[in-house]
Amino acid sequence: MNTPNCLETLSARFPKDFLWGVASSAFQIEGAASADGKGPSIWDEFCLRPGATADGADGQVACDHYNRLESDLDLITALGIQGYRFSISWPRVQPAGYGPINSRGLEFYDRLVDGLLERNIQPFPTLYHWDLPAALQNEHSGWADRDTAQRFADYAALVARHLGDRVSSFYTHNEPWVTATLGHELGYFAPGIKDRAVAMQVSHHCLLSHGLASQAIRSARGNASVGIVLNLSPVSPATESAADKLHASREDGLLVRWYLDALLRGQYPADVLEYLGADAPLTHAGDAQLIAQPLDFLGVNYYHPIVSTVTKPYSAARAGAVLTDMGWEVAPDLFTELLVRMKRDYDLPPVLITENGAAYRDKVVDGTVQDESRRAYIESHVGAVADAIERGVDVRGYFVWSLLDNFEWALGYSKRFGLYYVDYPTQTRILKHSGLWYKDFAAAFNRTRQLSGSAG
């Protein structure tokens, strides 16, 4: 049971200007896949491949957010939070990835941003959440082509000029590791390529495009804050064997250090480059400096730790661990250790926890969803963030993933992460028990902040 005192005790551990929010992404919730001039994305095309997604699911309708914008904004408002992280669909704004702007697509994001501001909710747009315009992939090799980095910078400038009078913070990429590794090495995600050398070149071009886009955004809007979002996990060897330790070091290198070293140290880790050998990306003089543009903030997406072993697939868990419906280990203590390690190893900018949440097999019973496991997951990870702050990490915000149950990429609609349950045939939304807890927690935080502000 969550008493007001428990909520206020936890909320009092955070600075009074800490920001609480929820997150989503365009392809996962918007639907309206070809409405109002939107072009196809690589995910639209990937979903057409037999066997690519669970049950042949696609994002044609998803949560119909495009057509239910106002009522969905009211759902965010009902949580009592201060921030909403969403992504902008590049092919909705610029159908071919370059050239003419689709004004009707931009108007949707005008309405989204204006609706948030009217409700006193700060918008945090992400410019790329995996839905590359299909034309760039089919005609120009997508992220494998260096020119895509410049096209992305042009698109970033376009969005910043248009929305920057109302939006103060922009993320460039969401999880470039996923774009590169899941999309171009393992082939689980769009565009479904399986080539490690291509994947590493893609990772470099994504990071290069971040640097170029950062410059373009700041040139278009001098007061804009710019960051990037990384998916990070602590990696530990399953055993003390030399093979598992080496495997863990390499996995940490490719997932964590590859991106943090490039962004915060201006170089790729030498041991990873040696391991990649001929698969290491081709770079140009000056690329490292472009990638290492100053970050106003760093977004961290955390879900689970990784137990690394040569005998099991990626994302193994410790024996006896509690698992989510994704098979991911619940380990809030290791979340704290990850954040502390980042502060220790890097000159770290302010951090926002841009995604954190869990999938469970939710059921509606008598009109309610009693998702106690998710509620406990969120509460424990909020506590883990408080622990990290108390150990000196500059964390300034926390966003639950996700606002709604949604299209979970290759897993289709089989996994539910939302604070709101979505009945897909009717598009009915139901606030889950975890959402009620988060709403009560936000209210407790606001009470605590008001009391601290009036004291003295």
C-alpha positions in Angstrom: 0.0 0.0 0.0 1.3 3.4 -0.9 0.5 5.9 1.9 0.9 9.7 1.4 3.8 9.6 3.8 5.7 7.0 1.8 5.1 9.0 -1.4 6.2 12.3 0.2 9.3 10.7 1.8 10.4 9.4 -1.6 9.6 12.6 -3.4 11.4 14.7 -0.8 14.7 13.1 -1.9 14.6 15.0 -5.2 15.6 18.7 -5.9 12.6 20.9 -6.0 13.3 21.7 -9.7 13.4 18.0 -10.7 11.3 17.3 -13.7 8.9 14.3 -14.0 7.5 13.2 -17.3 6.4 10.4 -19.6 7.7 9.4 -23.0 6.5 8.0 -26.4 7.6 7.9 -30.0 6.0 8.7 -33.3 5.9 5.4 -35.1 4.8 3.6 -32.0 1.6 5.6 -31.3 0.7 8.0 -34.2 -0.7 5.7 -36.8 -2.0 7.7 -39.8 0.8 6.1 -41.8 0.0 7.9 -45.1 -2.3 10.7 -43.9 -1.8 14.3 -44.9 1.2 13.8 -47.1 3.3 11.6 -44.9 5.9 9.5 -46.7 6.7 5.9 -45.8 9.4 5.1 -43.3 11.8 2.1 -43.2 9.5 0.7 -40.5 6.4 0.9 -42.8 8.3 -1.2 -45.3 9.9 -3.6 -42.8 6.5 -4.4 -41.4 5.5 -5.7 -44.9 8.1 -8.4 -44.8 6.7 -11.8 -43.9 7.8 -12.8 -40.4 9.4 -9.5 -39.6 7.0 -8.6 -36.8 4.9 -10.6 -34.4 1.6 -11.6 -36.0 2.4 -9.4 -39.0 1.7 -6.3 -36.9 2.3 -2.8 -38.3 2.0 0.8 -37.4 -0.7 1.8 -39.8 -3.1 2.6 -36.9 -1.0 2.0 -33.7 -2.7 4.1 -31.0 -4.3 6.4 -33.5 -2.6 9.3 -31.6 -2.6 11.4 -34.8 -6.4 11.6 -34.7 -6.7 11.5 -30.9 -4.2 14.2 -30.1 -6.3 16.4 -27.8 -7.7 13.6 -25.7 -4.3 12.1 -25.4 -2.8 15.4 -24.3 -5.5 15.4 -21.6 -4.3 12.0 -20.4 -0.8 13.4 -20.0 -2.2 16.4 -18.1 -4.2 14.1 -15.8 -0.9 12.6 -14.5 0.2 16.0 -13.1 3.7 15.8 -14.6 5.8 18.6 -16.1 7.4 17.1 -19.2 6.5 15.0 -22.3 9.1 13.4 -24.5 7.9 12.5 -28.0 9.5 12.0 -31.3 9.0 13.8 -34.6 8.4 11.6 -37.7 11.0 12.7 -40.3 8.9 11.3 -43.2 5.8 13.1 -41.9 7.7 16.4 -42.0 9.9 15.7 -45.0 8.6 12.7 -46.9 11.7 12.0 -49.0 14.2 12.9 -46.2 15.2 16.0 -48.2 13.6 18.6 -50.4 10.0 19.8 -50.0 8.5 20.2 -46.5 5.1 18.7 -45.8 3.4 21.6 -44.1 0.5 19.5 -42.9 2.9 17.2 -41.1 4.6 20.1 -39.4 1.2 21.4 -38.4 0.5 18.3 -36.4 3.6 19.0 -34.3 2.6 22.6 -34.0 -0.7 21.4 -32.4 1.2 18.9 -30.2 3.6 21.5 -28.9 1.0 24.2 -28.5 -1.3 21.8 -26.7 1.4 20.8 -24.3 2.3 24.4 -23.5 -1.3 25.3 -23.0 -1.3 22.6 -20.3 1.9 23.8 -18.7 3.8 20.7 -19.9 7.3 21.1 -21.3 7.9 19.5 -24.7 11.0 17.4 -25.3 11.1 16.4 -29.0 13.4 13.7 -30.3 14.3 14.2 -34.0 15.0 10.6 -34.8 13.4 7.5 -33.2 14.3 4.9 -35.9 11.7 5.9 -38.6 14.0 6.9 -41.4 12.3 8.1 -44.6 12.2 5.0 -46.8 13.3 7.0 -49.8 16.7 7.6 -48.1 17.1 3.9 -47.5 16.0 2.7 -51.0 17.7 5.4 -53.1 20.7 6.5 -50.9 21.6 3.5 -48.7 20.2 5.2 -45.5 22.6 5.6 -42.6 25.3 3.7 -44.4 25.7 6.7 -46.6 27.6 9.6 -45.1 25.4 12.1 -47.0 22.5 11.0 -44.8 24.2 12.8 -41.9 24.0 16.1 -43.7 20.4 15.5 -44.7 19.6 14.9 -41.0 21.3 18.1 -40.1 19.2 20.0 -42.7 16.0 18.4 -41.3 17.1 19.3 -37.7 17.6 22.9 -38.7 14.2 22.9 -40.4 12.4 21.7 -37.3 14.4 24.0 -35.0 13.5 27.0 -37.1 9.9 26.1 -37.0 9.4 24.9 -33.4 12.3 26.6 -31.7 10.2 29.7 -30.7 8.3 27.3 -28.4 10.7 24.4 -27.8 13.8 25.0 -25.8 15.3 21.4 -25.7 15.9 19.0 -28.6 17.3 15.5 -28.6 18.9 14.4 -31.9 18.9 10.6 -31.8 17.2 8.0 -29.7 19.5 5.0 -29.1 21.9 5.0 -32.0 23.1 1.6 -30.8 19.7 0.2 -31.8 19.8 1.9 -35.2 23.2 0.4 -35.9 23.2 -3.0 -34.1 19.6 -4.2 -34.2 18.9 -2.6 -37.6 22.1 -3.3 -39.5 24.1 -6.1 -37.7 21.5 -8.4 -36.2 18.6 -7.5 -38.6 15.9 -7.6 -36.0 14.8 -4.1 -36.7 14.4 -2.0 -39.8 16.0 -2.0 -42.3 16.8 -5.6 -41.5 20.5 -5.7 -42.7 22.9 -8.2 -41.2 26.5 -6.9 -41.7 28.7 -5.8 -38.8 30.9 -3.6 -41.0 27.8 -1.8 -42.2 26.5 -1.5 -38.7 29.6 0.1 -37.4 29.6 2.6 -40.3 26.0 3.4 -39.5 26.9 4.0 -35.8 29.6 6.5 -36.9 27.2 8.3 -39.3 24.5 8.5 -36.7 27.0 10.1 -34.3 28.4 12.3 -37.0 24.8 13.4 -37.8 24.3 14.2 -34.1 27.2 16.6 -34.2 26.1 18.2 -37.5 22.5 18.5 -36.2 23.7 20.0 -32.9 25.5 22.7 -34.9 22.5 23.2 -37.2 20.0 23.5 -34.3 22.2 26.0 -32.4 22.7 28.0 -35.6 18.9 28.1 -36.2 18.1 28.8 -32.5 21.0 30.2 -30.5 19.2 29.6 -27.1 18.3 25.9 -27.8 19.6 23.1 -25.6 20.7 20.0 -27.4 21.3 16.4 -26.3 21.2 12.8 -27.4 19.6 9.7 -25.9 21.6 6.5 -25.3 20.4 3.1 -24.2 22.9 2.0 -21.5 23.2 -1.1 -19.4 25.8 -2.2 -16.9 27.6 -5.3 -18.2 29.0 -8.0 -16.0 30.5 -11.4 -16.8 28.4 -14.4 -16.0 31.5 -16.2 -14.5 35.0 -15.4 -13.6 36.3 -17.2 -16.6 38.7 -15.3 -18.9 36.4 -15.9 -21.8 33.3 -14.4 -20.1 35.3 -11.4 -18.8 36.6 -10.7 -22.2 33.1 -11.0 -23.7 31.7 -8.6 -21.1 34.5 -6.1 -21.7 33.7 -6.2 -25.5 30.0 -5.9 -24.9 30.4 -3.0 -22.6 32.8 -1.4 -25.2 30.3 -1.7 -28.0 27.2 -0.6 -26.0 28.5 1.9 -23.5 32.0 3.1 -24.1 31.7 3.3 -27.9 29.1 6.0 -27.6 30.2 7.8 -24.4 33.8 7.9 -25.4 33.0 9.4 -28.8 30.6 12.0 -27.4 32.5 13.0 -24.2 36.1 12.2 -25.0 36.3 12.8 -28.8 37.5 9.3 -29.7 36.4 5.7 -30.0 37.8 3.3 -27.4 41.1 1.7 -28.7 40.3 -1.8 -27.5 37.0 -1.8 -29.4 38.6 -0.5 -32.6 41.2 -3.3 -32.3 38.5 -5.9 -31.8 36.5 -4.7 -34.8 39.5 -4.8 -37.1 38.4 -4.4 -40.7 34.8 -3.8 -39.5 35.8 -0.5 -37.8 34.1 2.5 -39.5 35.8 4.7 -42.0 36.2 8.2 -40.7 37.2 11.6 -42.0 39.6 14.2 -40.5 37.6 16.3 -38.1 34.8 13.8 -37.5 35.8 13.2 -33.9 35.5 16.9 -33.1 32.2 17.2 -34.9 30.8 14.3 -32.8 32.0 15.7 -29.6 30.0 18.9 -29.7 29.2 20.1 -26.2 26.1 18.4 -24.8 23.6 20.5 -22.8 22.2 17.2 -21.4 22.6 13.5 -21.9 19.5 11.3 -22.1 19.8 7.8 -20.6 17.4 5.0 -21.3 17.7 2.2 -18.8 15.7 -1.0 -18.5 17.9 -3.8 -17.3 21.5 -5.0 -16.7 23.4 -7.4 -19.0 25.0 -10.6 -17.8 27.6 -11.4 -20.5 28.6 -14.9 -21.4 29.9 -16.6 -24.5 27.4 -19.4 -24.0 24.1 -17.5 -23.9 22.5 -14.8 -26.1 22.6 -11.1 -25.5 20.7 -9.9 -22.4 21.0 -12.9 -20.1 20.0 -12.5 -16.5 21.5 -13.6 -13.2 20.2 -16.9 -11.8 17.0 -16.4 -9.8 16.5 -12.8 -10.9 13.0 -11.3 -11.2 12.2 -10.8 -14.8 9.8 -8.6 -16.8 7.6 -9.8 -19.6 10.5 -9.0 -21.9 12.7 -11.4 -20.0 14.7 -8.5 -18.6 16.2 -8.6 -15.1 14.8 -6.1 -12.6 17.8 -4.5 -11.0 17.4 -0.9 -9.7 20.6 -1.2 -7.7 22.6 -1.7 -10.9 20.9 1.4 -12.4 22.3 3.5 -9.6 25.8 1.9 -10.1 25.6 2.6 -13.9 24.9 6.3 -13.2 27.7 6.6 -10.6 30.1 4.8 -13.0 29.3 7.4 -15.7 30.0 10.3 -13.3 33.3 8.6 -12.3 34.5 7.8 -15.8 33.4 10.9 -17.7 33.1 14.7 -17.5 29.3 14.2 -17.5 26.8 16.8 -18.5 23.4 17.0 -16.7 21.5 13.7 -17.1 17.9 13.1 -17.9 16.5 9.6 -17.5 14.6 9.7 -20.8 13.1 6.2 -20.6 12.6 3.7 -17.8 9.8 1.2 -17.5 8.7 -2.4 -17.8 6.4 -4.6 -19.8 4.0 -7.0 -18.1 1.1 -9.1 -19.1 -1.7 -6.7 -18.1 -5.3 -7.7 -18.0 -8.4 -5.5 -17.5 -10.6 -6.8 -14.7 -13.8 -4.9 -13.8 -12.5 -1.9 -15.8 -9.2 -1.7 -14.0 -5.6 -2.9 -14.5 -3.9 -3.9 -11.3 -0.3 -3.9 -12.5 1.5 -4.1 -9.2 4.7 -5.4 -10.7 5.1 -2.3 -12.9 4.2 0.0 -10.1 6.9 -1.6 -7.9 9.4 -1.5 -10.8 8.8 2.3 -11.3 9.0 3.0 -7.6 12.2 1.1 -7.1 13.9 2.8 -10.1 12.8 6.2 -9.0 14.5 5.3 -5.7 17.6 4.3 -7.6 17.7 7.7 -9.3 17.4 9.3 -5.8 20.3 7.1 -4.7 22.4 8.3 -7.6 21.7 11.9 -6.9 22.7 11.5 -3.3 26.0 10.0 -4.6 26.7 13.2 -6.7 25.2 12.4 -10.1 23.5 15.5 -11.7 20.2 13.9 -12.7 17.5 16.5 -13.5 14.5 14.6 -14.8 12.8 11.2 -15.1 10.5 10.0 -17.9 8.5 6.8 -17.6 8.3 4.7 -20.7 5.6 4.8 -21.8 2.5 6.9 -21.8 0.5 4.3 -23.7 0.7 0.7 -24.6 1.9 0.8 -28.2 3.5 -0.8 -31.2 6.6 -2.5 -29.7 8.6 -2.7 -32.9 9.3 -6.3 -34.0 7.2 -7.6 -31.1 4.1 -5.9 -32.5 1.4 -5.3 -29.9 2.3 -8.3 -27.8 4.2 -6.3 -25.1 2.7 -3.6 -22.9 4.8 -0.8 -21.4 2.1 1.9 -20.9 0.8 3.7 -17.9 -2.4 3.7 -19.9 -3.8 0.4 -21.1 -4.9 0.5 -24.7 -7.6 -1.7 -26.0 -6.5 -1.7 -29.7 -9.8 -2.7 -31.3 -11.7 0.2 -29.6 -8.7 2.5 -28.8 -10.1 2.8 -25.3 -7.5 4.1 -22.8 -7.5 2.9 -19.1 -5.2 4.4 -16.5 -3.4 1.4 -14.8 -2.6 1.1 -11.1 1.0 2.1 -12.0 -0.3 5.3 -13.6 -2.4 6.1 -10.6 0.7 5.6 -8.4 2.8 7.9 -10.7 0.0 10.5 -10.5 -0.1 10.3 -6.7 3.7 10.5 -6.6 3.8 13.6 -8.8 1.2 15.2 -6.6 3.2 14.4 -3.5 6.3 15.9 -5.1 4.4 19.1 -5.9 3.2 19.3 -2.3 6.7 18.8 -1.0 8.1 21.4 -3.4 5.5 23.9 -2.3 6.2 23.3 1.4 10.0 23.6 0.9 9.4 26.8 -1.2 7.3 28.4 1.6 9.6 27.3 4.4 11.7 30.2 5.7 
